[in-house]
Amino acid sequence: MPIYEYAAVTRGCACCEAHFDVLQKLSEAALTKCPECGAAVQRVISAPNVAIGHAGLLKESHAEKHGFTQYRRAGKGVYEKAYGKGPKFISDK
């Protein structure tokens, strides 16, 4: 379930003026009133939380082990295989 951020549209209590978060199902309707004071609120678009870590998942050996292939640009319209299975070069010609 996503966490939505809400803020007061006009004046409200300390809770909604400072923005508050609500854990809601995707199927639930957006809140229109602050649960504390009843002031009008609206959803705020905010940056998503991204888990940092697991840098090893991006290593070539890990990707190749799981069947991925990566090509790197070798020239205009030509790509050279960096790792994985497949042809050594790919060309758009």
NUDO-960653 format. One line per field, with one value per residue: residue number from 1; residue in one letter; x, y, z of N, C-alpha, C, O in turn. Coordinates in pm, whole numbers. Example, Ala and Ser with C-alpha at 12.3 -4.5 7.8 and 13.67 -1.06 7.14 Angstrom:
// residues 2
pos c(1 / 2)
code c(A / S)
nx c(1319 / 1285)
ny c(-569 / -225)
nz c(780 / 708)
cax c(1230 / 1367)
cay c(-450 / -106)
caz c(780 / 714)
cx c(1320 / 1290)
cy c(-330 / 3)
cz c(780 / 787)
ox c(1424 / 1341)
oy c(-332 / 114)
oz c(846 / 804)
//
This chain:
// residues 93
pos c(1 / 2 / 3 / 4 / 5 / 6 / 7 / 8 / 9 / 10 / 11 / 12 / 13 / 14 / 15 / 16 / 17 / 18 / 19 / 20 / 21 / 22 / 23 / 24 / 25 / 26 / 27 / 28 / 29 / 30 / 31 / 32 / 33 / 34 / 35 / 36 / 37 / 38 / 39 / 40 / 41 / 42 / 43 / 44 / 45 / 46 / 47 / 48 / 49 / 50 / 51 / 52 / 53 / 54 / 55 / 56 / 57 / 58 / 59 / 60 / 61 / 62 / 63 / 64 / 65 / 66 / 67 / 68 / 69 / 70 / 71 / 72 / 73 / 74 / 75 / 76 / 77 / 78 / 79 / 80 / 81 / 82 / 83 / 84 / 85 / 86 / 87 / 88 / 89 / 90 / 91 / 92 / 93)
code c(M / P / I / Y / E / Y / A / A / V / T / R / G / C / A / C / C / E / A / H / F / D / V / L / Q / K / L / S / E / A / A / L / T / K / C / P / E / C / G / A / A / V / Q / R / V / I / S / A / P / N / V / A / I / G / H / A / G / L / L / K / E / S / H / A / E / K / H / G / F / T / Q / Y / R / R / A / G / K / G / V / Y / E / K / A / Y / G / K / G / P / K / F / I / S / D / K)
nx c(84 / 55 / 203 / 54 / 97 / -40 / -164 / -275 / -525 / -604 / -594 / -523 / -492 / -196 / -112 / -205 / -110 / 159 / 197 / 102 / 121 / -48 / -129 / -269 / -494 / -473 / -721 / -875 / -1045 / -913 / -826 / -1030 / -1065 / -897 / -803 / -776 / -867 / -1059 / -1022 / -993 / -805 / -545 / -390 / -38 / 214 / 503 / 855 / 953 / 1035 / 1339 / 1506 / 1831 / 2121 / 2244 / 2427 / 2574 / 2399 / 2399 / 2634 / 2837 / 2888 / 2682 / 2451 / 2496 / 2494 / 2228 / 2121 / 2116 / 2213 / 2446 / 2504 / 2742 / 2791 / 2984 / 3037 / 2894 / 2578 / 2664 / 2701 / 2877 / 2913 / 2919 / 2890 / 2740 / 2514 / 2491 / 2522 / 2846 / 2862 / 2623 / 2451 / 2295 / 2291)
ny c(-118 / 223 / 521 / 822 / 1174 / 1455 / 1795 / 2105 / 2298 / 2558 / 2749 / 2547 / 2300 / 2241 / 1992 / 1943 / 2168 / 2134 / 1922 / 1582 / 1223 / 942 / 605 / 433 / 230 / 163 / 166 / 324 / 635 / 968 / 1170 / 1441 / 1602 / 1711 / 1474 / 1559 / 1832 / 1887 / 2059 / 2157 / 1946 / 1841 / 1603 / 1580 / 1592 / 1418 / 1339 / 1003 / 741 / 579 / 279 / 250 / 75 / -260 / -258 / -450 / -591 / -474 / -538 / -673 / -951 / -1049 / -978 / -1117 / -1378 / -1415 / -1426 / -1194 / -971 / -727 / -455 / -227 / 93 / 103 / 248 / 460 / 348 / 91 / -169 / -325 / -635 / -647 / -825 / -1147 / -1362 / -1403 / -1232 / -1100 / -840 / -583 / -429 / -155 / -159)
nz c(0 / -82 / 56 / 107 / 81 / 237 / 244 / 389 / 221 / 263 / 557 / 842 / 1099 / 1305 / 1227 / 956 / 819 / 828 / 664 / 629 / 646 / 503 / 508 / 255 / 62 / -291 / -407 / -242 / -190 / -226 / 56 / 170 / 380 / 676 / 921 / 1183 / 1224 / 1033 / 821 / 475 / 264 / 34 / -186 / -206 / -444 / -417 / -389 / -459 / -226 / -231 / -213 / -109 / -180 / -212 / -421 / -544 / -700 / -944 / -1061 / -1323 / -1318 / -1160 / -1304 / -1545 / -1450 / -1401 / -1651 / -1811 / -2074 / -2174 / -2389 / -2518 / -2659 / -2948 / -3165 / -3422 / -3446 / -3389 / -3160 / -2899 / -2735 / -2386 / -2177 / -2118 / -2306 / -2661 / -2984 / -3077 / -3173 / -3246 / -3505 / -3672 / -3939)
cax c(0 / 135 / 187 / 23 / 123 / -147 / -138 / -393 / -548 / -600 / -545 / -568 / -422 / -52 / -94 / -222 / -28 / 296 / 187 / 93 / 121 / -154 / -115 / -399 / -499 / -489 / -864 / -940 / -1054 / -824 / -887 / -1067 / -1064 / -797 / -864 / -764 / -947 / -1164 / -989 / -977 / -668 / -526 / -270 / 80 / 305 / 635 / 955 / 938 / 1144 / 1413 / 1597 / 1969 / 2196 / 2248 / 2503 / 2623 / 2302 / 2426 / 2762 / 2825 / 2884 / 2550 / 2355 / 2521 / 2454 / 2083 / 2078 / 2108 / 2321 / 2458 / 2581 / 2789 / 2808 / 3120 / 3045 / 2762 / 2493 / 2729 / 2709 / 2962 / 2868 / 3004 / 2880 / 2618 / 2506 / 2443 / 2625 / 2952 / 2829 / 2490 / 2460 / 2168 / 2312)
cay c(0 / 344 / 625 / 948 / 1294 / 1553 / 1926 / 2192 / 2384 / 2692 / 2735 / 2428 / 2278 / 2218 / 1863 / 1950 / 2274 / 2083 / 1801 / 1456 / 1105 / 845 / 477 / 405 / 138 / 232 / 176 / 421 / 772 / 1063 / 1245 / 1578 / 1677 / 1671 / 1392 / 1627 / 1953 / 1894 / 2157 / 2100 / 1904 / 1780 / 1521 / 1651 / 1506 / 1427 / 1247 / 868 / 687 / 479 / 203 / 256 / -41 / -374 / -218 / -572 / -641 / -414 / -585 / -753 / -1094 / -1081 / -969 / -1227 / -1502 / -1424 / -1435 / -1067 / -936 / -583 / -408 / -90 / 157 / 95 / 344 / 504 / 237 / -37 / -199 / -439 / -707 / -630 / -954 / -1222 / -1445 / -1333 / -1197 / -1014 / -704 / -557 / -314 / -118 / -160)
caz c(0 / -88 / 157 / 40 / 159 / 226 / 301 / 396 / 106 / 323 / 695 / 913 / 1226 / 1292 / 1157 / 811 / 761 / 819 / 580 / 703 / 561 / 529 / 438 / 194 / -52 / -418 / -438 / -154 / -240 / -160 / 166 / 138 / 507 / 775 / 1025 / 1312 / 1239 / 932 / 717 / 341 / 231 / -96 / -199 / -252 / -520 / -355 / -442 / -405 / -145 / -306 / -127 / -153 / -138 / -304 / -539 / -607 / -796 / -1073 / -1112 / -1445 / -1288 / -1107 / -1414 / -1638 / -1383 / -1410 / -1790 / -1881 / -2164 / -2190 / -2502 / -2504 / -2789 / -2998 / -3275 / -3466 / -3486 / -3361 / -3018 / -2869 / -2617 / -2269 / -2109 / -2143 / -2426 / -2779 / -3081 / -3026 / -3215 / -3303 / -3592 / -3734 / -4085)
cx c(89 / 106 / 167 / 49 / 11 / -104 / -267 / -402 / -541 / -541 / -605 / -495 / -273 / -24 / -102 / -144 / 116 / 304 / 182 / 82 / 10 / -126 / -254 / -386 / -516 / -636 / -938 / -940 / -958 / -898 / -921 / -1063 / -956 / -864 / -860 / -864 / -1059 / -1138 / -971 / -830 / -665 / -397 / -157 / 167 / 444 / 728 / 936 / 1057 / 1208 / 1509 / 1736 / 2041 / 2192 / 2319 / 2556 / 2527 / 2328 / 2558 / 2740 / 2811 / 2746 / 2446 / 2371 / 2475 / 2303 / 2031 / 2066 / 2230 / 2325 / 2547 / 2620 / 2815 / 2956 / 3142 / 2904 / 2682 / 2552 / 2742 / 2787 / 2915 / 2969 / 3007 / 2749 / 2627 / 2456 / 2556 / 2724 / 2922 / 2684 / 2504 / 2324 / 2179 / 2276)
cy c(124 / 438 / 756 / 1063 / 1393 / 1683 / 2007 / 2278 / 2530 / 2677 / 2612 / 2418 / 2256 / 2089 / 1880 / 2064 / 2227 / 1959 / 1677 / 1341 / 1010 / 721 / 439 / 302 / 220 / 256 / 278 / 560 / 862 / 1135 / 1385 / 1666 / 1621 / 1588 / 1458 / 1741 / 1968 / 1995 / 2084 / 2067 / 1848 / 1701 / 1606 / 1551 / 1527 / 1324 / 1109 / 831 / 575 / 410 / 206 / 133 / -148 / -336 / -340 / -628 / -586 / -458 / -677 / -901 / -1135 / -1080 / -1084 / -1360 / -1523 / -1412 / -1304 / -1047 / -784 / -554 / -263 / -35 / 155 / 196 / 383 / 385 / 99 / -53 / -327 / -503 / -687 / -761 / -1018 / -1303 / -1361 / -1298 / -1097 / -866 / -698 / -429 / -283 / -116 / -292)
cz c(0 / 28 / 83 / 136 / 131 / 291 / 299 / 271 / 152 / 463 / 759 / 1044 / 1200 / 1215 / 1006 / 746 / 744 / 731 / 670 / 603 / 603 / 445 / 387 / 85 / -179 / -451 / -350 / -217 / -162 / -49 / 118 / 261 / 598 / 883 / 1163 / 1326 / 1137 / 822 / 583 / 317 / 90 / -96 / -256 / -328 / -461 / -417 / -380 / -317 / -224 / -211 / -189 / -100 / -243 / -434 / -614 / -709 / -936 / -1133 / -1231 / -1414 / -1237 / -1219 / -1512 / -1579 / -1394 / -1552 / -1865 / -1968 / -2175 / -2309 / -2475 / -2643 / -2829 / -3111 / -3315 / -3518 / -3462 / -3210 / -2998 / -2739 / -2504 / -2189 / -2144 / -2270 / -2542 / -2873 / -3023 / -3057 / -3263 / -3383 / -3651 / -3885 / -4145)
ox c(187 / -1 / 253 / 26 / -28 / -20 / -355 / -300 / -479 / -449 / -720 / -442 / -229 / 77 / -11 / -115 / 187 / 411 / 249 / 38 / -22 / -103 / -346 / -280 / -566 / -670 / -1051 / -846 / -927 / -1019 / -851 / -1058 / -928 / -970 / -934 / -938 / -1145 / -1225 / -938 / -742 / -768 / -307 / -178 / 190 / 495 / 684 / 907 / 1167 / 1140 / 1585 / 1756 / 2022 / 2140 / 2276 / 2579 / 2567 / 2283 / 2592 / 2641 / 2730 / 2698 / 2362 / 2272 / 2422 / 2256 / 1912 / 2011 / 2338 / 2221 / 2651 / 2542 / 2857 / 3042 / 3257 / 2807 / 2716 / 2497 / 2789 / 2766 / 2881 / 3089 / 3112 / 2657 / 2732 / 2387 / 2672 / 2691 / 2954 / 2631 / 2563 / 2245 / 2084 / 2287)
oy c(130 / 435 / 797 / 1052 / 1414 / 1685 / 1982 / 2327 / 2614 / 2598 / 2576 / 2517 / 2253 / 2080 / 1835 / 2056 / 2275 / 1897 / 1671 / 1361 / 997 / 730 / 414 / 288 / 332 / 354 / 313 / 597 / 834 / 1158 / 1442 / 1788 / 1502 / 1625 / 1417 / 1748 / 2055 / 2016 / 1966 / 2148 / 1813 / 1726 / 1691 / 1440 / 1639 / 1233 / 1098 / 884 / 487 / 474 / 171 / 94 / -127 / -376 / -334 / -705 / -644 / -419 / -750 / -971 / -1244 / -1170 / -1142 / -1444 / -1637 / -1390 / -1303 / -1100 / -720 / -617 / -186 / -108 / 200 / 224 / 344 / 327 / 0 / 37 / -426 / -432 / -708 / -803 / -953 / -1312 / -1261 / -1329 / -1019 / -778 / -796 / -332 / -374 / -75 / -310)
oz c(74 / 89 / 4 / 257 / 16 / 381 / 217 / 221 / 87 / 483 / 736 / 1095 / 1085 / 1145 / 936 / 627 / 655 / 723 / 773 / 490 / 721 / 325 / 466 / 23 / -175 / -517 / -381 / -288 / -46 / -58 / 35 / 251 / 598 / 933 / 1252 / 1424 / 1152 / 737 / 580 / 345 / 33 / -17 / -341 / -282 / -456 / -488 / -261 / -335 / -277 / -139 / -305 / 15 / -353 / -542 / -735 / -796 / -1035 / -1245 / -1240 / -1476 / -1268 / -1227 / -1557 / -1651 / -1396 / -1574 / -1975 / -1940 / -2184 / -2329 / -2418 / -2734 / -2754 / -3147 / -3251 / -3621 / -3508 / -3141 / -3069 / -2643 / -2523 / -2141 / -2194 / -2334 / -2523 / -2846 / -2934 / -2977 / -3315 / -3336 / -3677 / -3953 / -4267)
//
